[in-house]
Amino acid sequence: MQAWVEHQVVVDSVADFRWRTFLVNSEIFLEDILAVDLVDLEVLEAVPQEEDV
């Protein structure tokens, strides 16, 4: 989680949508999202998806 916060970036709507879809389809990431505050969630939404994960 800490690494994600450090790598905040601005992404376009398509990349943002793909990242959200990736998170929804990943139970591990979804569990992390449910465990963080809304402020942290906003940060996660700004992180680009990593296809090599």
PQR file of N, CA, C, O and H, with PARSE charges and radii, in Angstrom:
ATOM      1  N   MET A   1       0.831  -1.207   0.000 -0.4000 1.5000
ATOM      2  CA  MET A   1       0.000   0.000   0.000 -0.0000 2.0000
ATOM      3  C   MET A   1       0.864   1.255   0.000  0.5500 1.7000
ATOM      4  O   MET A   1       0.555   2.228  -0.687 -0.5500 1.4000
ATOM      5  N   GLN A   2       1.931   1.231   0.759 -0.4000 1.5000
ATOM      6  CA  GLN A   2       2.782   2.413   0.863 -0.0000 2.0000
ATOM      7  C   GLN A   2       3.382   2.775  -0.495  0.5500 1.7000
ATOM      8  O   GLN A   2       3.469   3.952  -0.846 -0.5500 1.4000
ATOM      9  H   GLN A   2       2.182   0.440   1.318  0.4000 1.0000
ATOM     10  N   ALA A   3       3.789   1.773  -1.247 -0.4000 1.5000
ATOM     11  CA  ALA A   3       4.386   2.021  -2.559 -0.0000 2.0000
ATOM     12  C   ALA A   3       3.370   2.680  -3.486  0.5500 1.7000
ATOM     13  O   ALA A   3       3.722   3.568  -4.262 -0.5500 1.4000
ATOM     14  H   ALA A   3       3.718   0.817  -0.961  0.4000 1.0000
ATOM     15  N   TRP A   4       2.117   2.250  -3.409 -0.4000 1.5000
ATOM     16  CA  TRP A   4       1.084   2.827  -4.262 -0.0000 2.0000
ATOM     17  C   TRP A   4       0.917   4.319  -3.993  0.5500 1.7000
ATOM     18  O   TRP A   4       0.800   5.127  -4.914 -0.5500 1.4000
ATOM     19  H   TRP A   4       1.831   1.528  -2.779  0.4000 1.0000
ATOM     20  N   VAL A   5       0.909   4.658  -2.705 -0.4000 1.5000
ATOM     21  CA  VAL A   5       0.734   6.058  -2.321 -0.0000 2.0000
ATOM     22  C   VAL A   5       1.873   6.913  -2.862  0.5500 1.7000
ATOM     23  O   VAL A   5       1.666   8.069  -3.232 -0.5500 1.4000
ATOM     24  H   VAL A   5       1.004   4.001  -1.957  0.4000 1.0000
ATOM     25  N   GLU A   6       3.069   6.345  -2.907 -0.4000 1.5000
ATOM     26  CA  GLU A   6       4.232   7.094  -3.364 -0.0000 2.0000
ATOM     27  C   GLU A   6       4.223   7.303  -4.870  0.5500 1.7000
ATOM     28  O   GLU A   6       4.903   8.198  -5.372 -0.5500 1.4000
ATOM     29  H   GLU A   6       3.237   5.406  -2.607  0.4000 1.0000
ATOM     30  N   HIS A   7       3.468   6.496  -5.593 -0.4000 1.5000
ATOM     31  CA  HIS A   7       3.471   6.590  -7.052 -0.0000 2.0000
ATOM     32  C   HIS A   7       2.146   7.136  -7.587  0.5500 1.7000
ATOM     33  O   HIS A   7       1.498   6.511  -8.427 -0.5500 1.4000
ATOM     34  H   HIS A   7       2.915   5.769  -5.184  0.4000 1.0000
ATOM     35  N   GLN A   8       1.762   8.296  -7.093 -0.4000 1.5000
ATOM     36  CA  GLN A   8       0.533   8.923  -7.567 -0.0000 2.0000
ATOM     37  C   GLN A   8       0.768   9.518  -8.957  0.5500 1.7000
ATOM     38  O   GLN A   8       1.752  10.222  -9.184 -0.5500 1.4000
ATOM     39  H   GLN A   8       2.289   8.804  -6.411  0.4000 1.0000
ATOM     40  N   VAL A   9      -0.133   9.231  -9.865 -0.4000 1.5000
ATOM     41  CA  VAL A   9      -0.036   9.796 -11.204 -0.0000 2.0000
ATOM     42  C   VAL A   9      -1.419  10.145 -11.717  0.5500 1.7000
ATOM     43  O   VAL A   9      -2.427   9.646 -11.218 -0.5500 1.4000
ATOM     44  H   VAL A   9      -0.933   8.659  -9.681  0.4000 1.0000
ATOM     45  N   VAL A  10      -1.454  11.006 -12.717 -0.4000 1.5000
ATOM     46  CA  VAL A  10      -2.727  11.363 -13.332 -0.0000 2.0000
ATOM     47  C   VAL A  10      -2.928  10.490 -14.566  0.5500 1.7000
ATOM     48  O   VAL A  10      -2.066  10.445 -15.444 -0.5500 1.4000
ATOM     49  H   VAL A  10      -0.635  11.411 -13.123  0.4000 1.0000
ATOM     50  N   VAL A  11      -4.047   9.809 -14.633 -0.4000 1.5000
ATOM     51  CA  VAL A  11      -4.310   8.920 -15.762 -0.0000 2.0000
ATOM     52  C   VAL A  11      -5.557   9.367 -16.504  0.5500 1.7000
ATOM     53  O   VAL A  11      -6.430  10.020 -15.931 -0.5500 1.4000
ATOM     54  H   VAL A  11      -4.747   9.846 -13.920  0.4000 1.0000
ATOM     55  N   ASP A  12      -5.639   9.010 -17.795 -0.4000 1.5000
ATOM     56  CA  ASP A  12      -6.826   9.383 -18.554 -0.0000 2.0000
ATOM     57  C   ASP A  12      -7.976   8.457 -18.201  0.5500 1.7000
ATOM     58  O   ASP A  12      -7.781   7.478 -17.481 -0.5500 1.4000
ATOM     59  H   ASP A  12      -4.931   8.479 -18.261  0.4000 1.0000
ATOM     60  N   SER A  13      -9.163   8.749 -18.692 -0.4000 1.5000
ATOM     61  CA  SER A  13     -10.360   8.013 -18.300 -0.0000 2.0000
ATOM     62  C   SER A  13     -10.284   6.539 -18.678  0.5500 1.7000
ATOM     63  O   SER A  13     -10.790   5.688 -17.947 -0.5500 1.4000
ATOM     64  H   SER A  13      -9.321   9.545 -19.276  0.4000 1.0000
ATOM     65  N   VAL A  14      -9.659   6.226 -19.809 -0.4000 1.5000
ATOM     66  CA  VAL A  14      -9.555   4.837 -20.249 -0.0000 2.0000
ATOM     67  C   VAL A  14      -8.663   4.035 -19.315  0.5500 1.7000
ATOM     68  O   VAL A  14      -9.033   2.943 -18.885 -0.5500 1.4000
ATOM     69  H   VAL A  14      -9.248   6.917 -20.403  0.4000 1.0000
ATOM     70  N   ALA A  15      -7.484   4.575 -18.998 -0.4000 1.5000
ATOM     71  CA  ALA A  15      -6.565   3.889 -18.097 -0.0000 2.0000
ATOM     72  C   ALA A  15      -7.189   3.766 -16.711  0.5500 1.7000
ATOM     73  O   ALA A  15      -7.023   2.748 -16.040 -0.5500 1.4000
ATOM     74  H   ALA A  15      -7.183   5.463 -19.347  0.4000 1.0000
ATOM     75  N   ASP A  16      -7.905   4.799 -16.283 -0.4000 1.5000
ATOM     76  CA  ASP A  16      -8.561   4.787 -14.978 -0.0000 2.0000
ATOM     77  C   ASP A  16      -9.614   3.685 -14.944  0.5500 1.7000
ATOM     78  O   ASP A  16      -9.727   2.958 -13.956 -0.5500 1.4000
ATOM     79  H   ASP A  16      -8.040   5.626 -16.828  0.4000 1.0000
ATOM     80  N   PHE A  17     -10.380   3.562 -16.018 -0.4000 1.5000
ATOM     81  CA  PHE A  17     -11.414   2.536 -16.093 -0.0000 2.0000
ATOM     82  C   PHE A  17     -10.797   1.143 -16.059  0.5500 1.7000
ATOM     83  O   PHE A  17     -11.298   0.249 -15.377 -0.5500 1.4000
ATOM     84  H   PHE A  17     -10.289   4.152 -16.820  0.4000 1.0000
ATOM     85  N   ARG A  18      -9.703   0.968 -16.804 -0.4000 1.5000
ATOM     86  CA  ARG A  18      -9.025  -0.330 -16.846 -0.0000 2.0000
ATOM     87  C   ARG A  18      -8.473  -0.680 -15.471  0.5500 1.7000
ATOM     88  O   ARG A  18      -8.531  -1.837 -15.056 -0.5500 1.4000
ATOM     89  H   ARG A  18      -9.296   1.694 -17.358  0.4000 1.0000
ATOM     90  N   TRP A  19      -7.934   0.319 -14.756 -0.4000 1.5000
ATOM     91  CA  TRP A  19      -7.381   0.089 -13.418 -0.0000 2.0000
ATOM     92  C   TRP A  19      -8.480  -0.313 -12.449  0.5500 1.7000
ATOM     93  O   TRP A  19      -8.303  -1.240 -11.657 -0.5500 1.4000
ATOM     94  H   TRP A  19      -7.887   1.259 -15.093  0.4000 1.0000
ATOM     95  N   ARG A  20      -9.618   0.380 -12.505 -0.4000 1.5000
ATOM     96  CA  ARG A  20     -10.736   0.041 -11.620 -0.0000 2.0000
ATOM     97  C   ARG A  20     -11.238  -1.363 -11.908  0.5500 1.7000
ATOM     98  O   ARG A  20     -11.539  -2.124 -10.988 -0.5500 1.4000
ATOM     99  H   ARG A  20      -9.761   1.133 -13.147  0.4000 1.0000
ATOM    100  N   THR A  21     -11.327  -1.707 -13.200 -0.4000 1.5000
ATOM    101  CA  THR A  21     -11.789  -3.042 -13.590 -0.0000 2.0000
ATOM    102  C   THR A  21     -10.815  -4.099 -13.081  0.5500 1.7000
ATOM    103  O   THR A  21     -11.225  -5.157 -12.603 -0.5500 1.4000
ATOM    104  H   THR A  21     -11.083  -1.089 -13.947  0.4000 1.0000
ATOM    105  N   PHE A  22      -9.514  -3.801 -13.191 -0.4000 1.5000
ATOM    106  CA  PHE A  22      -8.476  -4.715 -12.717 -0.0000 2.0000
ATOM    107  C   PHE A  22      -8.619  -4.955 -11.213  0.5500 1.7000
ATOM    108  O   PHE A  22      -8.505  -6.088 -10.745 -0.5500 1.4000
ATOM    109  H   PHE A  22      -9.181  -2.942 -13.580  0.4000 1.0000
ATOM    110  N   LEU A  23      -8.866  -3.893 -10.469 -0.4000 1.5000
ATOM    111  CA  LEU A  23      -9.016  -4.020  -9.021 -0.0000 2.0000
ATOM    112  C   LEU A  23     -10.251  -4.842  -8.672  0.5500 1.7000
ATOM    113  O   LEU A  23     -10.205  -5.695  -7.786 -0.5500 1.4000
ATOM    114  H   LEU A  23      -8.959  -2.973 -10.849  0.4000 1.0000
ATOM    115  N   VAL A  24     -11.341  -4.587  -9.361 -0.4000 1.5000
ATOM    116  CA  VAL A  24     -12.597  -5.300  -9.090 -0.0000 2.0000
ATOM    117  C   VAL A  24     -12.439  -6.791  -9.359  0.5500 1.7000
ATOM    118  O   VAL A  24     -13.039  -7.621  -8.677 -0.5500 1.4000
ATOM    119  H   VAL A  24     -11.379  -3.893 -10.081  0.4000 1.0000
ATOM    120  N   ASN A  25     -11.621  -7.127 -10.365 -0.4000 1.5000
ATOM    121  CA  ASN A  25     -11.432  -8.528 -10.726 -0.0000 2.0000
ATOM    122  C   ASN A  25     -10.337  -9.210  -9.908  0.5500 1.7000
ATOM    123  O   ASN A  25     -10.028 -10.380 -10.131 -0.5500 1.4000
ATOM    124  H   ASN A  25     -11.133  -6.452 -10.919  0.4000 1.0000
ATOM    125  N   SER A  26      -9.756  -8.478  -8.965 -0.4000 1.5000
ATOM    126  CA  SER A  26      -8.697  -9.053  -8.146 -0.0000 2.0000
ATOM    127  C   SER A  26      -9.125  -9.053  -6.678  0.5500 1.7000
ATOM    128  O   SER A  26      -9.202  -7.995  -6.053 -0.5500 1.4000
ATOM    129  H   SER A  26     -10.007  -7.527  -8.784  0.4000 1.0000
ATOM    130  N   GLU A  27      -9.402 -10.229  -6.133 -0.4000 1.5000
ATOM    131  CA  GLU A  27      -9.870 -10.319  -4.749 -0.0000 2.0000
ATOM    132  C   GLU A  27      -8.840  -9.772  -3.775  0.5500 1.7000
ATOM    133  O   GLU A  27      -9.205  -9.157  -2.773 -0.5500 1.4000
ATOM    134  H   GLU A  27      -9.340 -11.088  -6.640  0.4000 1.0000
ATOM    135  N   ILE A  28      -7.557  -9.986  -4.055 -0.4000 1.5000
ATOM    136  CA  ILE A  28      -6.508  -9.519  -3.164 -0.0000 2.0000
ATOM    137  C   ILE A  28      -6.527  -7.990  -3.075  0.5500 1.7000
ATOM    138  O   ILE A  28      -6.505  -7.422  -1.983 -0.5500 1.4000
ATOM    139  H   ILE A  28      -7.261 -10.485  -4.869  0.4000 1.0000
ATOM    140  N   PHE A  29      -6.569  -7.329  -4.249 -0.4000 1.5000
ATOM    141  CA  PHE A  29      -6.604  -5.871  -4.258 -0.0000 2.0000
ATOM    142  C   PHE A  29      -7.921  -5.360  -3.671  0.5500 1.7000
ATOM    143  O   PHE A  29      -7.950  -4.341  -2.982 -0.5500 1.4000
ATOM    144  H   PHE A  29      -6.587  -7.790  -5.136  0.4000 1.0000
ATOM    145  N   LEU A  30      -9.008  -6.079  -3.951 -0.4000 1.5000
ATOM    146  CA  LEU A  30     -10.312  -5.667  -3.454 -0.0000 2.0000
ATOM    147  C   LEU A  30     -10.329  -5.680  -1.930  0.5500 1.7000
ATOM    148  O   LEU A  30     -10.890  -4.783  -1.301 -0.5500 1.4000
ATOM    149  H   LEU A  30      -8.984  -6.907  -4.511  0.4000 1.0000
ATOM    150  N   GLU A  31      -9.711  -6.702  -1.338 -0.4000 1.5000
ATOM    151  CA  GLU A  31      -9.631  -6.769   0.120 -0.0000 2.0000
ATOM    152  C   GLU A  31      -8.850  -5.584   0.665  0.5500 1.7000
ATOM    153  O   GLU A  31      -9.199  -5.034   1.710 -0.5500 1.4000
ATOM    154  H   GLU A  31      -9.255  -7.431  -1.848  0.4000 1.0000
ATOM    155  N   ASP A  32      -7.783  -5.184  -0.043 -0.4000 1.5000
ATOM    156  CA  ASP A  32      -6.992  -4.036   0.396 -0.0000 2.0000
ATOM    157  C   ASP A  32      -7.830  -2.759   0.344  0.5500 1.7000
ATOM    158  O   ASP A  32      -7.761  -1.922   1.244 -0.5500 1.4000
ATOM    159  H   ASP A  32      -7.499  -5.631  -0.892  0.4000 1.0000
ATOM    160  N   ILE A  33      -8.619  -2.621  -0.718 -0.4000 1.5000
ATOM    161  CA  ILE A  33      -9.445  -1.422  -0.879 -0.0000 2.0000
ATOM    162  C   ILE A  33     -10.463  -1.328   0.258  0.5500 1.7000
ATOM    163  O   ILE A  33     -10.674  -0.256   0.825 -0.5500 1.4000
ATOM    164  H   ILE A  33      -8.675  -3.301  -1.449  0.4000 1.0000
ATOM    165  N   LEU A  34     -11.082  -2.442   0.583 -0.4000 1.5000
ATOM    166  CA  LEU A  34     -12.094  -2.446   1.639 -0.0000 2.0000
ATOM    167  C   LEU A  34     -11.494  -2.128   3.005  0.5500 1.7000
ATOM    168  O   LEU A  34     -12.213  -1.763   3.934 -0.5500 1.4000
ATOM    169  H   LEU A  34     -10.911  -3.313   0.123  0.4000 1.0000
ATOM    170  N   ALA A  35     -10.168  -2.269   3.123 -0.4000 1.5000
ATOM    171  CA  ALA A  35      -9.503  -2.061   4.406 -0.0000 2.0000
ATOM    172  C   ALA A  35      -8.932  -0.651   4.555  0.5500 1.7000
ATOM    173  O   ALA A  35      -8.434  -0.302   5.625 -0.5500 1.4000
ATOM    174  H   ALA A  35      -9.583  -2.566   2.367  0.4000 1.0000
ATOM    175  N   VAL A  36      -8.998   0.162   3.503 -0.4000 1.5000
ATOM    176  CA  VAL A  36      -8.422   1.504   3.574 -0.0000 2.0000
ATOM    177  C   VAL A  36      -9.500   2.572   3.718  0.5500 1.7000
ATOM    178  O   VAL A  36     -10.687   2.307   3.528 -0.5500 1.4000
ATOM    179  H   VAL A  36      -9.403  -0.122   2.633  0.4000 1.0000
ATOM    180  N   ASP A  37      -9.069   3.773   4.054 -0.4000 1.5000
ATOM    181  CA  ASP A  37      -9.991   4.899   4.184 -0.0000 2.0000
ATOM    182  C   ASP A  37     -10.367   5.427   2.812  0.5500 1.7000
ATOM    183  O   ASP A  37      -9.737   5.071   1.816 -0.5500 1.4000
ATOM    184  H   ASP A  37      -8.105   3.989   4.209  0.4000 1.0000
ATOM    185  N   LEU A  38     -11.387   6.271   2.748 -0.4000 1.5000
ATOM    186  CA  LEU A  38     -11.811   6.859   1.480 -0.0000 2.0000
ATOM    187  C   LEU A  38     -10.700   7.706   0.872  0.5500 1.7000
ATOM    188  O   LEU A  38     -10.551   7.751  -0.349 -0.5500 1.4000
ATOM    189  H   LEU A  38     -11.899   6.560   3.557  0.4000 1.0000
ATOM    190  N   VAL A  39      -9.924   8.373   1.715 -0.4000 1.5000
ATOM    191  CA  VAL A  39      -8.826   9.207   1.224 -0.0000 2.0000
ATOM    192  C   VAL A  39      -7.804   8.344   0.500  0.5500 1.7000
ATOM    193  O   VAL A  39      -7.321   8.708  -0.572 -0.5500 1.4000
ATOM    194  H   VAL A  39     -10.045   8.336   2.706  0.4000 1.0000
ATOM    195  N   ASP A  40      -7.476   7.193   1.094 -0.4000 1.5000
ATOM    196  CA  ASP A  40      -6.524   6.283   0.483 -0.0000 2.0000
ATOM    197  C   ASP A  40      -7.093   5.705  -0.808  0.5500 1.7000
ATOM    198  O   ASP A  40      -6.359   5.472  -1.768 -0.5500 1.4000
ATOM    199  H   ASP A  40      -7.869   6.898   1.965  0.4000 1.0000
ATOM    200  N   LEU A  41      -8.409   5.474  -0.825 -0.4000 1.5000
ATOM    201  CA  LEU A  41      -9.056   4.922  -2.009 -0.0000 2.0000
ATOM    202  C   LEU A  41      -8.919   5.887  -3.189  0.5500 1.7000
ATOM    203  O   LEU A  41      -8.725   5.461  -4.328 -0.5500 1.4000
ATOM    204  H   LEU A  41      -9.005   5.663  -0.045  0.4000 1.0000
ATOM    205  N   GLU A  42      -9.020   7.181  -2.909 -0.4000 1.5000
ATOM    206  CA  GLU A  42      -8.863   8.176  -3.967 -0.0000 2.0000
ATOM    207  C   GLU A  42      -7.464   8.100  -4.559  0.5500 1.7000
ATOM    208  O   GLU A  42      -7.288   8.294  -5.762 -0.5500 1.4000
ATOM    209  H   GLU A  42      -9.178   7.527  -1.984  0.4000 1.0000
ATOM    210  N   VAL A  43      -6.468   7.820  -3.725 -0.4000 1.5000
ATOM    211  CA  VAL A  43      -5.091   7.692  -4.188 -0.0000 2.0000
ATOM    212  C   VAL A  43      -4.962   6.456  -5.075  0.5500 1.7000
ATOM    213  O   VAL A  43      -4.320   6.500  -6.124 -0.5500 1.4000
ATOM    214  H   VAL A  43      -6.611   7.663  -2.748  0.4000 1.0000
ATOM    215  N   LEU A  44      -5.575   5.356  -4.646 -0.4000 1.5000
ATOM    216  CA  LEU A  44      -5.504   4.111  -5.409 -0.0000 2.0000
ATOM    217  C   LEU A  44      -6.098   4.291  -6.797  0.5500 1.7000
ATOM    218  O   LEU A  44      -5.594   3.734  -7.772 -0.5500 1.4000
ATOM    219  H   LEU A  44      -6.097   5.321  -3.793  0.4000 1.0000
ATOM    220  N   GLU A  45      -7.170   5.068  -6.883 -0.4000 1.5000
ATOM    221  CA  GLU A  45      -7.839   5.278  -8.158 -0.0000 2.0000
ATOM    222  C   GLU A  45      -6.966   6.052  -9.134  0.5500 1.7000
ATOM    223  O   GLU A  45      -7.209   6.030 -10.340 -0.5500 1.4000
ATOM    224  H   GLU A  45      -7.580   5.520  -6.091  0.4000 1.0000
ATOM    225  N   ALA A  46      -5.961   6.731  -8.622 -0.4000 1.5000
ATOM    226  CA  ALA A  46      -5.089   7.531  -9.479 -0.0000 2.0000
ATOM    227  C   ALA A  46      -3.841   6.764  -9.916  0.5500 1.7000
ATOM    228  O   ALA A  46      -2.998   7.297 -10.639 -0.5500 1.4000
ATOM    229  H   ALA A  46      -5.763   6.750  -7.642  0.4000 1.0000
ATOM    230  N   VAL A  47      -3.731   5.523  -9.477 -0.4000 1.5000
ATOM    231  CA  VAL A  47      -2.559   4.713  -9.825 -0.0000 2.0000
ATOM    232  C   VAL A  47      -2.822   3.913 -11.092  0.5500 1.7000
ATOM    233  O   VAL A  47      -3.878   3.292 -11.214 -0.5500 1.4000
ATOM    234  H   VAL A  47      -4.416   5.090  -8.890  0.4000 1.0000
ATOM    235  N   PRO A  48      -1.887   3.912 -12.040 -0.5600 1.5000
ATOM    236  CA  PRO A  48      -2.075   3.171 -13.286  0.2800 2.0000
ATOM    237  C   PRO A  48      -2.024   1.676 -13.039  0.5500 1.7000
ATOM    238  O   PRO A  48      -1.372   1.215 -12.102 -0.5500 1.4000
ATOM    239  N   GLN A  49      -2.706   0.930 -13.872 -0.4000 1.5000
ATOM    240  CA  GLN A  49      -2.715  -0.522 -13.679 -0.0000 2.0000
ATOM    241  C   GLN A  49      -1.391  -1.134 -14.087  0.5500 1.7000
ATOM    242  O   GLN A  49      -0.723  -0.659 -15.005 -0.5500 1.4000
ATOM    243  H   GLN A  49      -3.235   1.304 -14.633  0.4000 1.0000
ATOM    244  N   GLU A  50      -1.020  -2.203 -13.385 -0.4000 1.5000
ATOM    245  CA  GLU A  50       0.219  -2.907 -13.706 -0.0000 2.0000
ATOM    246  C   GLU A  50      -0.149  -4.251 -14.301  0.5500 1.7000
ATOM    247  O   GLU A  50      -0.552  -5.167 -13.583 -0.5500 1.4000
ATOM    248  H   GLU A  50      -1.563  -2.589 -12.639  0.4000 1.0000
ATOM    249  N   GLU A  51      -0.008  -4.370 -15.625 -0.4000 1.5000
ATOM    250  CA  GLU A  51      -0.449  -5.574 -16.302 -0.0000 2.0000
ATOM    251  C   GLU A  51       0.447  -6.769 -16.004  0.5500 1.7000
ATOM    252  O   GLU A  51       0.058  -7.911 -16.251 -0.5500 1.4000
ATOM    253  H   GLU A  51       0.319  -3.627 -16.208  0.4000 1.0000
ATOM    254  N   ASP A  52       1.652  -6.518 -15.471 -0.4000 1.5000
ATOM    255  CA  ASP A  52       2.587  -7.609 -15.207 -0.0000 2.0000
ATOM    256  C   ASP A  52       2.407  -8.204 -13.817  0.5500 1.7000
ATOM    257  O   ASP A  52       3.198  -9.050 -13.398 -0.5500 1.4000
ATOM    258  H   ASP A  52       1.968  -5.591 -15.271  0.4000 1.0000
ATOM    259  N   VAL A  53       1.374  -7.770 -13.097 -0.4000 1.5000
ATOM    260  CA  VAL A  53       1.129  -8.296 -11.749 -0.0000 2.0000
ATOM    261  C   VAL A  53       0.479  -9.666 -11.848  0.5500 1.7000
ATOM    262  O   VAL A  53       0.188 -10.287 -10.826 -0.5500 1.4000
ATOM    263  H   VAL A  53       0.731  -7.083 -13.437  0.4000 1.0000
TER
END
